[in-house]
């Protein structure tokens, strides 16, 4: 009984000191809809981990930790400012100088901190790769060199995708002139194609890469080649995807949810992963960055969440209710503690919200007084009962589901035929796994929607929307910025980096339009 009393009273401690807000829009009636609570956790209590190879490459591969699956860095740039994710201002919470509001509205500047974070993290990883490549023992092992170059190619793909015109540095501590986007594309392509022969075949070692990762990254690179260089490479995208699909070591997981759970180590669909772990591979914050503060009670989390990210209502509604990916991806409806009692926010606005936490798909406004419990929350990378802020869920940079999508889209684009039968057969394989039935239509717009349903919060939405030509379209609380479509295909070169390079041999030039 003492434990029950403790958990029922804890919401007062958690939220009692948070200032109340005053919502302008009446939402009370929308909180009475009948929802089935979702994402109760997978019941895992123990840490699930696997040792990575003792090969001397850990220093480089660990550079991927810390800027994925968090509110800043590459994850923030790829998801915020799209139709998938938003951080609303909840009174004094999550204002942060308007940073997240500006990203949502595409008010990017060279001072946007998330942009600088992408730059510093990518180049930090490149420095670690270059340092290891200078080690004589590692440099004598062709397989290790190939793995490091594949990792470096991925890091340069990030820079290619976000900034375009960056410095190609292959020796630690040296400077280099700023390359064009075409030159960076050519570098990434050559690094991957040259590495393939020396990469291990078959399934990758845990936390490392094999030939499948190189081919998978090439399929993504070629699919976006027209955006990056102005030249179509769709047949090359198909060929690279086919190379992965021919590998029997990688198979689609029968259960979509299992790809992303806290115990997803060595999932059959994972091709290139970041091996997050609560003890040895930290800085993945799924529960923290999306759940409301009292949701700590639902999962017995070790620390209080931050009540930040949610998804947009239209994106949530783009899933059919029978699509298993909807239940696997979102948390919506009334929320309860481990004993089945409703969890409470005692700082709710009495005119509009009730004290019981109900995650509603509809959000009243972006700012300044968004409802504290509005917006379906991220549930795709599900939570462990009793987990620390550092999640165990391995994060797939490349997985087999994307390869199906890449080939299907390239088939459609190759002949400008969005009803291509082979392409939709590939899509149907993914939909069948999710019990989603047949697609509503065979159109370009439906194809983009399908990529969203399959790849939600996997750091590809900004890239996809740019390729489909809709990145600057208007949507909820975001005005049309199509006048800046060419400019916004790239982010600004960060102000801090331009300043730092100004006195060097190769000063950086700003991207056009900033």
N, C-alpha and C positions, 0 to 999 in steps of 0.2 A: 504493500500500500504506500509506503514511503516513496518508492520510485515513481508510482503513478502520480502522486501529488507533486513531486518534483517536476515531472515533465509537463503537467498541466499548468503549473505556475511559471515555468521558464519563459513563455512568450512575453510576460510582463517585464522580465529582466531584459529580454532581447530587444524589445522595441519601445519600452516605456519612455526612453529619453529622446526618441526621435520626434522632431517637430511635426505637428499636424499641418496638412496642406488644405487648400480650399479649391476643389475642382469646380470648374464652371459648367461642365456638361453633366447632365443627369444620366447616371449609369445604373442606378439601383435595379431597374427591371431587367437589365441584361445579365445581372449576376444570379438570376433565379433559373437560368436554363439548366436542364438536366445533363450533367456530364458524368461520365464514368472516370474516376480517378485513374491515372495511368502512371507507368514507370515506378513501381514500388521498390525498385532495386532488384538485384539478382540474388540477394541472400548471402552473398559471399562475405566472409568476415576476415579470412586470412589473406595475407599478401600473396599474390600469384606472380611469380617472376621466373626468369630463366637467365642463366649466365650468358653473357656475350663472349665471343672468342677472345682469347688472350693473344691478340695478334699485333698489338702496338698501334692499332688504328682508332682506339676508343676516343682519344683526345680530339680527333677530327669529327667523328660521327656524333659525339656528344654536343657538338656545336649546334645541333638542331633543337636541343632542349631550350625552352625559355621564350621562344617567339612564335610558337604555334599553340593553339588551344588556350589562348589567353586574350585579354581585351586589347592588347597592343600588338605591335609587330605585324607580321605578315597576315596572321589571322584577322586582325582588326581591319587591315586595308582590303582584304579580299572579301570580307563578309559585310562589314558596315559600309554604308553607301550603296548597298544593293537591296533588292526586294526580300532578302532572306532574314536580315538581322538589323536590330536597332537597339540603341541604348537611349531610353527616354530620360528627360529631366524630371525627377520626382521631388519637386520642391527644392530643397537644398541638396538632395542626393543626386550624384552623377552629373552635376553641372560642369565641373572641372574647366571653368573658363569658356564654356560653350564648345569644347573640342569635339565631343561626339555629335552634337547637333550640327556643327559645320560639316563634318564628314558625311552625315546623312544627307545633307542638302548639296553636297559636292562643292562646298566652298573651300577648296583645297588651296593651300599656300605653301611656299617653301618652309614655313615655320611649323607646319602641321607635325606634331611630335610623332605620330604613328609612322609617318613617312620616313623620318630620320631613323626610327627604330629598325625598319626593314633594312635600310642601307647598312647600319652599323652591325646588325646581326649577320647579314649575308657576308659582308667583308670580314667580319671576325672569323667566320667559318672558313672562308677562303684562305685567310692567314694561317689557320691551323693546318689546312691541307698542304699549303705550300711549304710550311715548316717541316712537316713529315716527309714530303717528297724530297727534301734536301738531305734527309738522313740516308747514309750510304746503305745500311742494312735493309731498309725498306725499299729504297730505289733499286736494289738488286733483285727484288721479288716482283716479277711482272704482274702477278695476280693482285698483289697489294696496291701497286701503282694504278692498276686499272680500276680498282674499287675507289681509291681516292679521287681519281679523275672523274669518275661517275658522280661522286658526291659533289665535287667542284662544279661539274656541269649543271647539276641541279641548282646549286647556289647561284650560278650565273644565269640559269633560266629564270629564277626569281627576279634578279636584277634586270634582265631582258624584258620580262613581262611588266614590271612596275615602272622602270625608269628608261629603258631602251638604250640610252647613250651613256655608257659607263666605261670605266677603265678596266682593261683586261690585264690583271696582274698575276703572273705565274711564278714569281720569285718573292719569297717573304721579305718584306722591308724595302722593296724597290717600288718606284713610282712608274707610271705609264701614261701615255697620252689617252685622252678620252676617245673611245671608239664609237662608231656609228651603230645604230641598232642592227643593221645588216651584218656588220663585222662581229657583233656579239652573237647573233644568230649562227653565223658560220662557225664561230669558235665552239659554241655548245654542240652543234651538230658534229663537228670533227672530233671533239673529245669523246663523245659517246660512240660514234662509229669505230674509232680507233681502239677504244677500250674493249669492245665486245669480244674480240678474239681471245683476250687474256682474262676476261671475267669468268668465274665459275659457271658451268652449266647447271641445269637442274635447279633445285630449290636453294635459295640463299641461306647462309648462316644467319642466326638471329641477330638483328641489328645491323646487318651488312647488306650488300647488294650482289646480285648475279646478273646474268645476261638479260633476264626478264625485266629488271629495273631499267636497264639502258634502252631496251626496245620500247618499254612502256613510256618512258620519258620522251623518246623520239616520236612516238605516236601523238603525244600531246604537243610537242614542238611543231611537227608538220601540220597538224590540224589548225594551228594558229599562224602558220607561215604567212598567209596573205595579210594578216594584221601586222605582223612583225616586219615583213619585207616587201609587201606588195605583190608577191609571187605565190601562186597556189601550189601546194604540195600534197594534195589529197590522196593521190595514189601511193605516195610514200607513207602517208599516215596509215593507210589500209595495210600496206606491206608490213610495217612495224607492228601493228596490232596483230596481224596474222601470225607473226613470229612468236608472240606471247601466247596467243590462243592455241598454238600447236604444242605448247609445253604441258605435258600431263601432270606435272608437279603442282600446277596451280588450277584449282577448280572453284566454281562458285559455291559459296557456303549455302547450304540448304535453308538456313534460317538467317534472314537479313539482320535481325537484332544481334545475333551472336558475333557479327563482324566487329562490333564496337563495345562490347561489354568489358568490365574490369578484368576478366580472365580470358581476354582475346589473344593471348600469346600464341603465335604460330598459327593463326587462322589460315585456312586453306586459300583464302582470297587475297591475303596480304602479299604484296610484291616488294614494296619498299616502305618500311615503317620507322617511326620514331618510337623506340622502346621505353615509353614512360613507365615509371614505377614510383610508388610513394616514398621509397627510401633511397633508391640508387639512380633514379632518373626523374627528378622533380620538375615542377613548374608547368603542370597541366592542371587547369583550374575549372573544370566543367561545372561542378556543383556550385562553386563559389561565385562564378561570374553570372549565373543565370537564376538561381533560386532566391526567393524572398527570405528575409532573415529568419522567420520562425520555421521555415522548411528544414531547418537544422533538426527539428524533432521528427520529421518524417523518416529521415535516414540515419538518425543518431550521429550526425556529422560531428567531427571533433571541434570544428570551429563554425561560427555563424557565417552564412553566405552573404553576398554583397548586393543582391537584388539589382542586377544590371541588365544583361542581355535578354531580349525576347524576340519572337519572330513577328512579322507583319501579318495582319489578319488575312489579306488576300493570298499571301503565300500559304498560310495554314489551310485556307479553303481550297487551294489548288489540288489538294489530295482528296480522292474519294474516301468516304468513311470506311469502305471495305478494304482499302489498301493497307496492308500490314505496315508499310513504311510510315504511315501517319501515326499510328499508336507507338511505333518504335522511335519516332523522331521528336515527339512533343509531349509536354506535360500540360494538361488542361483540366479544368474543373475543380471541385472542392478538394482540399488537401487535408490530410489527417496525420496524426502522430502514430507511433508504432502500436499504440493501444486502441486505435480506431477513433480517437477523439479529434474533433476539428482543431486545427491550429489557428491561432488568433494573431491579428495585428492590432494591438491596442492603441496605435497611433493613427488609425484610419480616420478619414474625413467622415464625420457622422452624417453629413448631408447627402452623401453619395455612396460611399462604400459601407459594407458591413464589417464587423470585426473578424469574421471567419474568412480565411484565405481561400479565394476562388480565382484561379488563373483563367481569365476570359480572353478568347481570341481577339476581341475588339479592344483597341487602345483609344482612349479619349483624345489625347493630343501628344505631340512630341515634347512640348515644353510650354510653359514652365512647370505646370502642375499635372503631369501624367499620373494616372492612378498607380498606386504602389503595387497593386496586384494584377494589373492589366497586362495582356500579352501572353500567349502560349509560350512556355519555356522550353529550353533545349533539353531533350531527353535522349538524344541519339546515342551519345557516349554515356551510357547509364551509370548509375552511382552504386557504390558498394555500401552496404550497411556498416556504419561506424567508420567511414573512410576519413582520412585526413584531407586537408585542402589540396594535397597533391594526389591527383588521380592515377590509378593503375592502368587505365585504358591505353593500349598502344594506338598511335595515330597513324593511319595509312596515308603516306604521301602518294603512293600509287597502289591501286588494288584492281582486281580483275574486272569488277563491275564497270570501272571507268574505261577499260580497254574495249568492252562491248560497246559502250556509248561512243567512243572515239571512232571505231570502225564504222558504226552505223551512220554517224553524222558525215564522215568522209565519203561514204557511198552516196549519200544524198547530195552532197555539195559537188561531187565529181561531175555529175551531169545535170546539176540544178534540178533534181527530181526529189521532192520531199515526200513522195509516195513510194519510194523505192521499196520493193517487197522484201529484199534481203535485209535491208536496214531495219525495217519494222519487225522482221522475224527476230532479230537480235534484241530489239527493245522488248519484244513479247517474252523472251526468256527471262528478263529481269522482272517484268510485270507478273509473270506466272509465279515466280518465286514469292512475290509479295501478295499473291491472291488478288491482283488488281484487275483482272479481266482484260478486255480489249481496250485500247486507247480511245478517247472520245473522237479523235480525228487523226489524220496523217498529214500534218502541216508543219511548217517551220516553227510556228508558235507553240504547238503542242510538243515538238521535239525539245525546245528549250525548257518547257515546263517539266518534261520527263527527266531531263538532266538535273533539274532542281530537286525533284522528288527523290532521285537516287543519290545525289551527291550533296545534299544539304549539309552545311557547315564543314565541308571538306576542303575549304580554301581554294575553290575554283570558280565561285559565282561571278566575281568581277570579271575574270578572264572570259567566261562564257558570255556574259551580257555584252561585252565589248565586241566579241566575235559575231554575235547575232545582231549587232547594230542597235541595241536598245538600252545600253548602259546609261544614256543621258535622258531617257524618257521620264515623264512625270509619273509618280506614284504617290502613295500616302505621305503627306507632309513633305514631299520633295518636288520642287518645281521642275519643269522641263528645262534642261540646260543643253539642248541640242546645238545651240549656237557655239558651244564649247566642245563639241563632240571630238574634233581632231585633237584639241589640246588635252582633253581628259582621257584619251587613249593611253596617255602616260601621266605619271605623277611628276610633280616638281622635283628637281634635284634639291635635296635638303639645303637650306640656308647654311646650317652649320658646316656642311661638307664643302660648299663653295667658299666659305670664309677660310676654312682650314687649308684649302688648296691654293688660295690666292697668292701666297708667297713662294709656292713651290715651282718646280720646273714645268709642270703641266696643270695650270689652273682649269677648273671645271667651268664649262658653259652651261647656262640654264636651258632647260627644255623650252621650246617655243610656247608662247602664250602665258607664261608665268612671270 
